[in-house]
Amino acid sequence: MSNLVDVTSPEHFKELLSADLNRVSCLNFWAPWAEPCAAFTEVVKSEAGKFSSVLFLNIEAESMADISESFDIEAVPSFLLLRGHTLLARHSGADAALLHSLLTQHAASAPSSAPSAPLSSSTATPAAAPHQRTEAEIEARCKQLMNKHKVMLFMKGNPSAPKCGFSRQTVGLLREKGVEFAWFDIFSDEEVRQGLKKVNDWPTFPQIILNGELVGGLDIFKEMVEDGTWDEMYNGEEEGDEEEK
């Protein structure tokens, strides 16, 4: 059906959204490894047949990481409703009844001159922190964490329960290599999450840190493991430390 589209690139996504800024769009974020996504994608397909005026976009969360990051997608399945670029509603989870209710509410409504407030049935806006750290304090906190252990992994979730496939694969590779590492869940501290992007000039997660310096993300780590660069860096540092002693 013409109103149900698989997004193939960030440029494709922008083109689709910008075609009609008064149109309601439903963004379905999914991943092939998450079982609930398959069933929910069928729900989205069914709703697309019922709401022909709505543009339904299927977005593979990990292959379209830039889009996922821009909407702060923390889990799959997740869906958002937009009118043009204005957020109407968002939900993390496979709630077919809620999706239908939101579509019924927004698809028939006229555009509002004032932006709609985000709606979420699954998460509440966190309370304001008693002390908001300065940029210098956030940078110092990031660097402190980066130097907490020889290998630091900044990831989504924790090693026992990763919240994205990239984080899960990185943990698996580190364990395969027998690397001892410390970790930090970026969802536990939004200031650190945003601060690391600036400190390391690296917009996505996971981020792998060796001796206080950014190595990169999953793709770079994979390449380094495959070509032996990781072993050289990791073991070389150890040998250097022993010689100094």
TIDRENVEX-239591 format. One record per residue (C-alpha): z, x, y; residue in one letter; residue number from 1. Coordinates in Angstrom, 3 decimals. Example, Ala and Ser with C-alpha at 12.3 -4.5 7.8 and 13.67 -1.06 7.14 Angstrom:
// TIDRENVEX-239591
node z=7.800; x=12.300; y=-4.500; type=A; seq=1
node z=7.140; x=13.670; y=-1.060; type=S; seq=2
END
This chain:
// TIDRENVEX-239591
node z=0.000; x=0.000; y=0.000; type=M; seq=1
node z=-0.887; x=1.259; y=3.466; type=S; seq=2
node z=2.648; x=1.012; y=4.895; type=N; seq=3
node z=4.172; x=3.217; y=2.152; type=L; seq=4
node z=3.411; x=6.906; y=2.651; type=V; seq=5
node z=4.528; x=10.161; y=0.992; type=D; seq=6
node z=5.148; x=12.689; y=3.771; type=V; seq=7
node z=3.342; x=15.976; y=3.094; type=T; seq=8
node z=4.389; x=18.137; y=6.043; type=S; seq=9
node z=6.461; x=18.083; y=9.259; type=P; seq=10
node z=3.217; x=17.665; y=11.212; type=E; seq=11
node z=2.231; x=14.710; y=9.027; type=H; seq=12
node z=5.669; x=13.182; y=9.654; type=F; seq=13
node z=5.405; x=13.554; y=13.442; type=K; seq=14
node z=1.915; x=12.092; y=13.428; type=E; seq=15
node z=3.019; x=9.041; y=11.449; type=L; seq=16
node z=6.063; x=8.361; y=13.650; type=L; seq=17
node z=4.203; x=8.861; y=16.915; type=S; seq=18
node z=1.360; x=6.490; y=16.037; type=A; seq=19
node z=3.381; x=3.447; y=17.168; type=D; seq=20
node z=6.705; x=3.986; y=18.953; type=L; seq=21
node z=7.558; x=0.281; y=18.755; type=N; seq=22
node z=7.217; x=0.162; y=14.981; type=R; seq=23
node z=10.258; x=0.190; y=12.689; type=V; seq=24
node z=10.176; x=2.992; y=10.133; type=S; seq=25
node z=12.262; x=3.433; y=6.981; type=C; seq=26
node z=12.790; x=7.059; y=5.919; type=L; seq=27
node z=13.669; x=7.510; y=2.247; type=N; seq=28
node z=15.035; x=10.990; y=1.502; type=F; seq=29
node z=14.914; x=11.839; y=-2.199; type=W; seq=30
node z=14.956; x=14.751; y=-4.639; type=A; seq=31
node z=13.421; x=15.030; y=-8.128; type=P; seq=32
node z=16.661; x=16.332; y=-9.660; type=W; seq=33
node z=18.826; x=13.403; y=-8.472; type=A; seq=34
node z=18.626; x=10.541; y=-10.989; type=E; seq=35
node z=19.549; x=7.720; y=-8.552; type=P; seq=36
node z=16.535; x=8.617; y=-6.407; type=C; seq=37
node z=13.962; x=7.430; y=-8.948; type=A; seq=38
node z=15.372; x=3.904; y=-9.094; type=A; seq=39
node z=15.928; x=3.720; y=-5.347; type=F; seq=40
node z=12.374; x=4.845; y=-4.630; type=T; seq=41
node z=11.215; x=1.824; y=-6.650; type=E; seq=42
node z=13.456; x=-0.351; y=-4.457; type=V; seq=43
node z=11.802; x=1.141; y=-1.375; type=V; seq=44
node z=8.386; x=0.406; y=-2.846; type=K; seq=45
node z=9.395; x=-3.208; y=-3.463; type=S; seq=46
node z=10.720; x=-3.593; y=0.098; type=E; seq=47
node z=7.483; x=-2.139; y=1.478; type=A; seq=48
node z=5.667; x=-5.049; y=-0.130; type=G; seq=49
node z=7.989; x=-7.538; y=1.569; type=K; seq=50
node z=8.030; x=-5.964; y=5.053; type=F; seq=51
node z=4.419; x=-5.154; y=5.863; type=S; seq=52
node z=5.206; x=-4.465; y=9.539; type=S; seq=53
node z=7.590; x=-1.632; y=8.618; type=V; seq=54
node z=6.382; x=1.904; y=7.905; type=L; seq=55
node z=8.070; x=3.307; y=4.778; type=F; seq=56
node z=8.105; x=7.102; y=4.442; type=L; seq=57
node z=9.120; x=8.916; y=1.256; type=N; seq=58
node z=10.420; x=12.400; y=2.126; type=I; seq=59
node z=11.317; x=14.951; y=-0.554; type=E; seq=60
node z=14.462; x=16.330; y=1.049; type=A; seq=61
node z=14.276; x=19.924; y=-0.142; type=E; seq=62
node z=10.555; x=20.596; y=0.175; type=S; seq=63
node z=10.731; x=19.065; y=3.672; type=M; seq=64
node z=13.886; x=20.959; y=4.649; type=A; seq=65
node z=13.024; x=21.034; y=8.369; type=D; seq=66
node z=12.875; x=17.245; y=8.482; type=I; seq=67
node z=16.068; x=16.896; y=6.424; type=S; seq=68
node z=17.924; x=19.320; y=8.686; type=E; seq=69
node z=16.777; x=17.492; y=11.811; type=S; seq=70
node z=18.369; x=14.284; y=10.496; type=F; seq=71
node z=21.438; x=16.030; y=9.004; type=D; seq=72
node z=20.735; x=14.769; y=5.500; type=I; seq=73
node z=23.733; x=15.718; y=3.384; type=E; seq=74
node z=22.972; x=13.921; y=0.123; type=A; seq=75
node z=20.199; x=12.082; y=-1.704; type=V; seq=76
node z=19.220; x=9.362; y=-1.819; type=P; seq=77
node z=19.683; x=8.641; y=1.880; type=S; seq=78
node z=17.736; x=6.317; y=4.129; type=F; seq=79
node z=17.334; x=5.879; y=7.861; type=L; seq=80
node z=15.768; x=3.146; y=9.976; type=L; seq=81
node z=14.076; x=4.149; y=13.221; type=L; seq=82
node z=12.197; x=2.359; y=15.950; type=R; seq=83
node z=9.896; x=5.051; y=17.240; type=G; seq=84
node z=12.314; x=7.965; y=17.593; type=H; seq=85
node z=15.421; x=5.799; y=18.114; type=T; seq=86
node z=17.927; x=5.647; y=15.258; type=L; seq=87
node z=18.736; x=2.076; y=14.224; type=L; seq=88
node z=20.707; x=2.670; y=11.031; type=A; seq=89
node z=21.470; x=5.255; y=8.380; type=R; seq=90
node z=23.131; x=5.252; y=4.979; type=H; seq=91
node z=23.874; x=7.857; y=2.325; type=S; seq=92
node z=23.507; x=6.348; y=-1.155; type=G; seq=93
node z=21.373; x=3.943; y=-3.151; type=A; seq=94
node z=22.396; x=0.581; y=-1.690; type=D; seq=95
node z=19.476; x=-1.800; y=-2.221; type=A; seq=96
node z=21.285; x=-4.817; y=-0.761; type=A; seq=97
node z=22.176; x=-2.950; y=2.436; type=L; seq=98
node z=18.602; x=-1.702; y=2.831; type=L; seq=99
node z=17.223; x=-5.243; y=2.528; type=H; seq=100
node z=19.819; x=-6.578; y=4.981; type=S; seq=101
node z=19.031; x=-3.891; y=7.568; type=L; seq=102
node z=15.295; x=-4.418; y=7.204; type=L; seq=103
node z=15.748; x=-8.158; y=7.667; type=T; seq=104
node z=17.832; x=-7.515; y=10.778; type=Q; seq=105
node z=15.630; x=-4.926; y=12.487; type=H; seq=106
node z=12.086; x=-5.685; y=11.319; type=A; seq=107
node z=12.070; x=-9.048; y=13.063; type=A; seq=108
node z=13.984; x=-7.989; y=16.171; type=S; seq=109
node z=12.309; x=-7.121; y=19.444; type=A; seq=110
node z=12.635; x=-3.594; y=20.824; type=P; seq=111
node z=15.677; x=-3.137; y=22.983; type=S; seq=112
node z=15.640; x=-1.307; y=26.295; type=S; seq=113
node z=18.904; x=0.381; y=25.309; type=A; seq=114
node z=19.086; x=2.694; y=22.307; type=P; seq=115
node z=20.713; x=1.117; y=19.278; type=S; seq=116
node z=23.946; x=2.635; y=18.028; type=A; seq=117
node z=23.763; x=4.391; y=14.671; type=P; seq=118
node z=25.039; x=2.262; y=11.808; type=L; seq=119
node z=26.543; x=3.662; y=8.647; type=S; seq=120
node z=28.458; x=1.879; y=5.939; type=S; seq=121
node z=29.364; x=5.084; y=4.159; type=S; seq=122
node z=30.601; x=7.485; y=6.822; type=T; seq=123
node z=32.685; x=7.119; y=9.936; type=A; seq=124
node z=32.363; x=9.220; y=13.067; type=T; seq=125
node z=34.980; x=11.992; y=12.762; type=P; seq=126
node z=37.809; x=11.983; y=15.246; type=A; seq=127
node z=37.548; x=14.443; y=18.081; type=A; seq=128
node z=39.238; x=17.749; y=17.404; type=A; seq=129
node z=42.377; x=18.425; y=19.462; type=P; seq=130
node z=40.830; x=21.698; y=20.660; type=H; seq=131
node z=37.123; x=22.261; y=21.074; type=Q; seq=132
node z=36.311; x=25.910; y=20.452; type=R; seq=133
node z=34.283; x=27.843; y=22.987; type=T; seq=134
node z=30.987; x=29.455; y=21.968; type=E; seq=135
node z=32.720; x=32.839; y=21.846; type=A; seq=136
node z=35.447; x=31.447; y=19.573; type=E; seq=137
node z=32.875; x=29.826; y=17.288; type=I; seq=138
node z=30.901; x=33.083; y=17.058; type=E; seq=139
node z=34.098; x=35.010; y=16.271; type=A; seq=140
node z=35.010; x=32.459; y=13.584; type=R; seq=141
node z=31.540; x=32.751; y=12.011; type=C; seq=142
node z=31.697; x=36.547; y=11.927; type=K; seq=143
node z=35.215; x=36.421; y=10.495; type=Q; seq=144
node z=33.987; x=34.220; y=7.660; type=L; seq=145
node z=30.880; x=36.370; y=7.118; type=M; seq=146
node z=33.134; x=39.393; y=6.574; type=N; seq=147
node z=35.663; x=37.564; y=4.394; type=K; seq=148
node z=34.140; x=38.938; y=1.168; type=H; seq=149
node z=31.445; x=41.429; y=0.184; type=K; seq=150
node z=29.169; x=38.477; y=-0.714; type=V; seq=151
node z=29.634; x=35.235; y=1.205; type=M; seq=152
node z=27.694; x=32.068; y=0.449; type=L; seq=153
node z=27.501; x=29.401; y=3.133; type=F; seq=154
node z=26.413; x=26.334; y=1.197; type=M; seq=155
node z=26.351; x=22.548; y=1.110; type=K; seq=156
node z=29.303; x=21.478; y=-1.020; type=G; seq=157
node z=31.069; x=23.901; y=-3.341; type=N; seq=158
node z=30.023; x=25.877; y=-6.443; type=P; seq=159
node z=31.421; x=23.183; y=-8.756; type=S; seq=160
node z=29.735; x=20.344; y=-6.873; type=A; seq=161
node z=26.771; x=21.537; y=-4.770; type=P; seq=162
node z=25.381; x=18.890; y=-2.419; type=K; seq=163
node z=21.791; x=20.115; y=-2.444; type=C; seq=164
node z=19.444; x=21.658; y=-4.969; type=G; seq=165
node z=18.994; x=24.849; y=-2.930; type=F; seq=166
node z=22.749; x=25.480; y=-2.952; type=S; seq=167
node z=22.931; x=24.709; y=-6.670; type=R; seq=168
node z=20.130; x=27.162; y=-7.492; type=Q; seq=169
node z=21.697; x=29.890; y=-5.350; type=T; seq=170
node z=25.051; x=29.535; y=-7.095; type=V; seq=171
node z=23.249; x=29.712; y=-10.455; type=G; seq=172
node z=21.405; x=32.909; y=-9.510; type=L; seq=173
node z=24.555; x=34.604; y=-8.225; type=L; seq=174
node z=26.372; x=33.734; y=-11.436; type=R; seq=175
node z=23.449; x=34.950; y=-13.559; type=E; seq=176
node z=23.652; x=38.293; y=-11.753; type=K; seq=177
node z=27.403; x=38.431; y=-12.311; type=G; seq=178
node z=28.031; x=38.624; y=-8.576; type=V; seq=179
node z=31.537; x=37.869; y=-7.339; type=E; seq=180
node z=31.256; x=35.821; y=-4.173; type=F; seq=181
node z=33.277; x=33.728; y=-1.781; type=A; seq=182
node z=31.884; x=30.495; y=-0.405; type=W; seq=183
node z=32.219; x=28.130; y=2.522; type=F; seq=184
node z=31.224; x=24.458; y=2.623; type=D; seq=185
node z=29.309; x=24.025; y=5.882; type=I; seq=186
node z=30.015; x=20.273; y=5.834; type=F; seq=187
node z=33.718; x=21.072; y=6.319; type=S; seq=188
node z=33.227; x=22.481; y=9.839; type=D; seq=189
node z=30.350; x=21.312; y=12.043; type=E; seq=190
node z=31.033; x=23.994; y=14.670; type=E; seq=191
node z=30.698; x=26.744; y=12.063; type=V; seq=192
node z=27.594; x=25.082; y=10.650; type=R; seq=193
node z=25.835; x=25.071; y=14.014; type=Q; seq=194
node z=27.295; x=28.444; y=14.998; type=G; seq=195
node z=25.879; x=30.204; y=11.939; type=L; seq=196
node z=22.400; x=28.991; y=12.837; type=K; seq=197
node z=22.709; x=30.794; y=16.187; type=K; seq=198
node z=24.584; x=33.898; y=15.008; type=V; seq=199
node z=22.132; x=34.574; y=12.176; type=N; seq=200
node z=19.049; x=33.060; y=13.841; type=D; seq=201
node z=18.528; x=31.136; y=10.595; type=W; seq=202
node z=18.200; x=27.335; y=10.814; type=P; seq=203
node z=18.815; x=26.246; y=7.204; type=T; seq=204
node z=21.345; x=26.561; y=4.387; type=F; seq=205
node z=22.364; x=28.073; y=2.064; type=P; seq=206
node z=22.818; x=31.421; y=3.787; type=Q; seq=207
node z=23.673; x=34.499; y=1.700; type=I; seq=208
node z=25.669; x=37.243; y=3.407; type=I; seq=209
node z=26.091; x=40.798; y=2.075; type=L; seq=210
node z=28.628; x=43.057; y=3.806; type=N; seq=211
node z=28.712; x=40.835; y=6.872; type=G; seq=212
node z=24.934; x=40.734; y=7.307; type=E; seq=213
node z=22.516; x=37.897; y=6.584; type=L; seq=214
node z=20.328; x=38.447; y=3.512; type=V; seq=215
node z=18.497; x=35.137; y=3.867; type=G; seq=216
node z=18.173; x=31.846; y=2.062; type=G; seq=217
node z=17.274; x=30.942; y=-1.501; type=L; seq=218
node z=13.588; x=31.958; y=-1.361; type=D; seq=219
node z=14.334; x=35.427; y=0.000; type=I; seq=220
node z=17.217; x=35.899; y=-2.438; type=F; seq=221
node z=14.924; x=34.960; y=-5.343; type=K; seq=222
node z=12.325; x=37.505; y=-4.227; type=E; seq=223
node z=14.961; x=40.213; y=-3.869; type=M; seq=224
node z=16.314; x=39.517; y=-7.349; type=V; seq=225
node z=12.810; x=39.572; y=-8.846; type=E; seq=226
node z=11.689; x=42.829; y=-7.199; type=D; seq=227
node z=15.009; x=44.646; y=-7.660; type=G; seq=228
node z=15.839; x=44.844; y=-3.950; type=T; seq=229
node z=19.048; x=42.870; y=-4.408; type=W; seq=230
node z=20.389; x=45.274; y=-7.064; type=D; seq=231
node z=19.546; x=48.256; y=-4.857; type=E; seq=232
node z=21.358; x=46.787; y=-1.861; type=M; seq=233
node z=24.322; x=45.415; y=-3.789; type=Y; seq=234
node z=24.906; x=48.387; y=-6.099; type=N; seq=235
node z=23.920; x=50.928; y=-3.467; type=G; seq=236
node z=26.678; x=49.717; y=-1.203; type=E; seq=237
node z=29.180; x=49.965; y=-4.062; type=E; seq=238
node z=28.121; x=53.541; y=-4.886; type=E; seq=239
node z=28.333; x=54.467; y=-1.207; type=G; seq=240
node z=31.865; x=53.101; y=-1.006; type=D; seq=241
node z=32.941; x=55.116; y=-4.063; type=E; seq=242
node z=31.478; x=58.350; y=-2.606; type=E; seq=243
node z=33.380; x=57.823; y=0.641; type=E; seq=244
node z=36.606; x=57.468; y=-1.314; type=K; seq=245
END
